Amino acid sequence: MMSEAINSALFGWYPYLCLTVFLFGSLFRFDREQYTWKSGSSQLLRRSQLRWGSNLFHVGILAIFAGHFVGLLTPIWVFDMLGVSHGFKQGLAITVGGLAGIACFIGITLLAHRRLFDPRIRATSSVGDIAVLLILWVQLTLGLSTIFVSLNHMDGHEMVKFMNWAQGILTLQPSAAAYVADVNPIFKAHLLLGMTIFLIFPFTRLVHIWSAPIWYLGRRGYQVVRTRYTAPRGLRARRQPAE
């Protein structure tokens, strides 16, 4: 009974807490703290590893997000109508998701190494910057680890459980948590950390994901970025003190 209550709390109630904070927290931060609505690039401090790391990470994470969005939220009857079997969908998810996950993992590892082991970048990084990178790194590790478990369920029925759960949460089904009650613990850890990322999202630099260039036309005020100016020697010599 206790395990059932815990499962219901973690996978039945916790998702709504995370989604509520994710949506309203993002709106509040955009409305109240627009100067902090940025990705905080460290390119000027050191470009080494940034191009490969950033490109691999962003391409991989976009592919992963698209795969999760389509795979989890598309109604099962749509796949059935198109003649896409659960087994084929499972194999496609493992192949495409695995390749995207590996690319993303390599990219974020390069970015984390750069931020942790470059003294200048580490000095300008907040605790939140480093924490987000490490959390994403752990989440990707868990996601890649689920592939080895999924290989034992190539019929695709295990994936159907996650589809029913995700769609049950969005359609406010009270018993949605029951769909994942008996899945492998590594899947549960992956789901919980994924939901937690939505929970902390508004309080980190991840909010820049929401940004579209046109939105910046309406930002309050301007950000002035300038380099330190040093007057030529002759000009400094001729400069008179103010009376």
C-alpha positions as CSV (number, residue, x, y, z in Angstrom):
1,M,0.0,0.0,0.0
2,M,2.9,2.4,0.9
3,S,4.7,1.7,-2.4
4,E,1.4,2.4,-4.3
5,A,1.0,5.7,-2.5
6,I,4.6,6.7,-3.2
7,N,4.2,5.7,-6.9
8,S,1.0,7.8,-7.1
9,A,2.7,10.8,-5.5
10,L,5.8,10.7,-7.7
11,F,4.1,9.9,-11.0
12,G,0.6,11.1,-10.4
13,W,0.9,14.4,-8.5
14,Y,4.6,15.4,-8.9
15,P,4.2,15.9,-12.7
16,Y,1.5,18.6,-12.2
17,L,3.7,20.4,-9.7
18,C,6.6,20.4,-12.1
19,L,4.5,21.5,-15.1
20,T,2.8,24.3,-13.1
21,V,6.2,25.7,-11.9
22,F,7.6,25.3,-15.4
23,L,4.9,27.3,-17.1
24,F,4.1,30.0,-14.5
25,G,7.7,30.4,-13.4
26,S,8.8,30.9,-16.9
27,L,6.1,33.6,-17.5
28,F,6.9,35.3,-14.3
29,R,10.7,35.4,-15.0
30,F,10.1,36.7,-18.5
31,D,7.9,39.5,-17.2
32,R,9.9,40.5,-14.2
33,E,13.6,39.6,-14.9
34,Q,14.2,40.1,-18.5
35,Y,17.9,41.0,-18.0
36,T,18.5,37.5,-16.7
37,W,16.7,35.9,-19.7
38,K,19.9,34.8,-21.6
39,S,22.1,31.8,-22.2
40,G,25.2,33.5,-20.7
41,S,27.8,32.6,-23.4
42,S,31.4,32.2,-22.4
43,Q,32.7,32.3,-26.0
44,L,34.8,35.4,-25.4
45,L,36.7,33.6,-22.6
46,R,37.6,30.5,-24.5
47,R,36.4,29.2,-27.8
48,S,38.2,25.8,-27.5
49,Q,35.7,22.9,-27.3
50,L,32.7,25.3,-27.5
51,R,31.9,24.9,-31.2
52,W,31.9,21.1,-31.1
53,G,30.4,20.8,-27.7
54,S,27.6,23.3,-28.3
55,N,26.7,22.0,-31.7
56,L,26.6,18.4,-30.7
57,F,24.6,19.2,-27.6
58,H,22.0,21.3,-29.2
59,V,21.5,19.1,-32.3
60,G,21.3,16.1,-30.0
61,I,18.9,17.6,-27.5
62,L,16.6,18.9,-30.2
63,A,16.4,15.5,-31.7
64,I,15.8,13.9,-28.3
65,F,13.1,16.4,-27.5
66,A,11.3,15.9,-30.8
67,G,11.5,12.1,-30.4
68,H,10.1,12.2,-26.9
69,F,7.3,14.7,-27.9
70,V,6.2,12.7,-30.9
71,G,6.8,9.2,-29.4
72,L,5.0,9.9,-26.0
73,L,2.2,12.2,-27.0
74,T,1.0,10.8,-30.3
75,P,-2.1,8.8,-29.6
76,I,-1.5,5.0,-30.1
77,W,-4.4,4.8,-32.5
78,V,-2.5,7.1,-34.9
79,F,0.4,4.6,-35.1
80,D,-2.1,1.8,-35.5
81,M,-3.9,3.6,-38.3
82,L,-0.6,4.3,-40.1
83,G,0.4,0.6,-39.7
84,V,3.4,1.4,-37.5
85,S,3.9,-1.6,-35.1
86,H,5.0,-1.2,-31.5
87,G,8.1,-3.2,-32.2
88,F,9.1,-1.1,-35.2
89,K,8.5,2.1,-33.1
90,Q,10.7,0.6,-30.3
91,G,13.5,-0.2,-32.7
92,L,13.3,3.3,-34.3
93,A,13.4,4.9,-30.9
94,I,16.4,2.9,-29.8
95,T,18.3,3.6,-33.0
96,V,17.5,7.3,-33.6
97,G,17.3,8.1,-29.9
98,G,20.6,6.3,-29.2
99,L,22.5,8.2,-31.9
100,A,21.0,11.6,-30.8
101,G,21.7,10.7,-27.2
102,I,25.4,9.8,-27.9
103,A,25.9,13.1,-29.8
104,C,24.2,15.1,-27.0
105,F,26.3,13.2,-24.3
106,I,29.6,14.0,-26.1
107,G,28.6,17.6,-26.5
108,I,27.6,18.2,-22.9
109,T,30.6,16.3,-21.7
110,L,32.8,18.8,-23.6
111,L,30.9,21.7,-22.3
112,A,31.0,20.5,-18.7
113,H,34.8,19.8,-19.0
114,R,35.3,23.2,-20.4
115,R,33.3,24.9,-17.6
116,L,34.8,22.9,-14.8
117,F,38.4,22.8,-15.7
118,D,39.0,26.2,-17.3
119,P,39.9,28.6,-14.4
120,R,38.5,31.7,-16.1
121,I,35.2,30.1,-17.1
122,R,34.8,28.4,-13.8
123,A,35.4,31.7,-12.0
124,T,32.5,33.4,-14.0
125,S,30.1,30.4,-13.6
126,S,27.5,30.3,-11.0
127,V,26.6,27.3,-8.9
128,G,23.4,27.1,-11.0
129,D,25.3,27.0,-14.3
130,I,27.4,24.1,-13.2
131,A,24.5,22.3,-11.5
132,V,22.3,22.4,-14.6
133,L,25.1,20.9,-16.7
134,L,25.7,18.1,-14.3
135,I,22.0,17.4,-14.0
136,L,21.6,17.2,-17.7
137,W,24.7,15.0,-17.9
138,V,23.2,12.6,-15.4
139,Q,19.8,12.6,-17.2
140,L,21.5,11.8,-20.5
141,T,23.4,9.0,-18.8
142,L,20.2,7.5,-17.5
143,G,18.5,7.9,-20.8
144,L,21.3,6.1,-22.6
145,S,21.3,3.4,-19.9
146,T,17.6,2.7,-20.6
147,I,18.5,1.5,-24.1
148,F,20.0,-1.7,-22.6
149,V,16.8,-2.4,-20.7
150,S,14.7,-1.6,-23.8
151,L,16.6,-4.2,-25.8
152,N,14.8,-6.8,-23.7
153,H,11.4,-5.4,-24.7
154,M,11.6,-5.2,-28.4
155,D,7.9,-5.9,-28.7
156,G,7.3,-2.3,-27.8
157,H,4.7,-3.0,-25.1
158,E,6.9,-1.4,-22.4
159,M,7.0,1.8,-24.4
160,V,3.2,1.8,-24.6
161,K,3.1,2.1,-20.8
162,F,5.1,5.4,-21.0
163,M,2.8,6.6,-23.8
164,N,-0.3,5.9,-21.7
165,W,1.3,7.6,-18.7
166,A,2.3,10.8,-20.5
167,Q,-1.0,11.1,-22.3
168,G,-2.9,10.2,-19.1
169,I,-1.1,13.1,-17.2
170,L,-2.0,15.6,-19.9
171,T,-5.6,14.4,-20.0
172,L,-5.9,14.5,-16.2
173,Q,-6.5,10.8,-15.7
174,P,-6.4,10.1,-11.9
175,S,-4.9,6.6,-12.4
176,A,-2.1,7.6,-14.8
177,A,0.6,6.7,-12.3
178,A,-0.5,3.0,-12.4
179,Y,0.8,2.7,-16.0
180,V,4.4,3.0,-14.8
181,A,4.1,1.2,-11.4
182,D,6.0,-1.9,-12.5
183,V,8.6,-0.5,-14.9
184,N,12.3,-0.9,-14.4
185,P,13.7,1.4,-11.7
186,I,16.1,3.0,-14.2
187,F,13.1,4.2,-16.2
188,K,11.5,5.7,-13.0
189,A,14.8,7.5,-12.2
190,H,14.9,8.9,-15.8
191,L,11.3,10.1,-15.5
192,L,11.7,11.7,-12.1
193,L,14.9,13.5,-13.0
194,G,13.2,14.7,-16.3
195,M,10.3,16.1,-14.4
196,T,12.7,17.7,-11.9
197,I,14.4,19.5,-14.8
198,F,11.0,21.0,-15.7
199,L,10.7,22.1,-12.0
200,I,14.0,24.0,-11.9
201,F,13.8,25.2,-15.5
202,P,12.5,28.8,-14.7
203,F,15.3,29.4,-12.2
204,T,18.2,28.5,-14.5
205,R,19.6,29.7,-17.8
206,L,17.5,27.0,-19.5
207,V,14.8,29.7,-19.9
208,H,16.6,30.9,-23.1
209,I,15.0,27.9,-24.8
210,W,11.8,29.9,-24.9
211,S,13.4,32.9,-26.6
212,A,12.6,33.8,-30.2
213,P,14.6,36.7,-31.7
214,I,11.5,38.8,-32.2
215,W,10.7,38.8,-28.5
216,Y,13.9,40.8,-27.8
217,L,12.4,43.8,-29.6
218,G,10.1,44.2,-26.7
219,R,12.6,43.9,-23.9
220,R,12.6,46.7,-21.3
221,G,15.7,48.9,-21.9
222,Y,19.0,48.0,-23.5
223,Q,22.1,46.1,-22.5
224,V,25.2,48.1,-23.2
225,V,28.3,46.1,-23.8
226,R,31.6,48.0,-24.2
227,T,35.3,47.3,-24.0
228,R,37.5,49.4,-21.7
229,Y,38.7,52.5,-23.6
230,T,42.3,53.7,-23.2
231,A,43.1,57.1,-24.8
232,P,46.2,57.4,-27.0
233,R,49.3,58.6,-25.2
234,G,49.3,62.0,-26.9
235,L,45.7,62.7,-26.2
236,R,46.2,61.8,-22.5
237,A,49.1,64.3,-22.3
238,R,46.9,67.1,-23.7
239,R,43.9,66.4,-21.5
240,Q,43.4,69.2,-19.0
241,P,41.8,68.7,-15.5
242,A,38.3,69.9,-15.1
243,E,38.0,73.2,-13.3
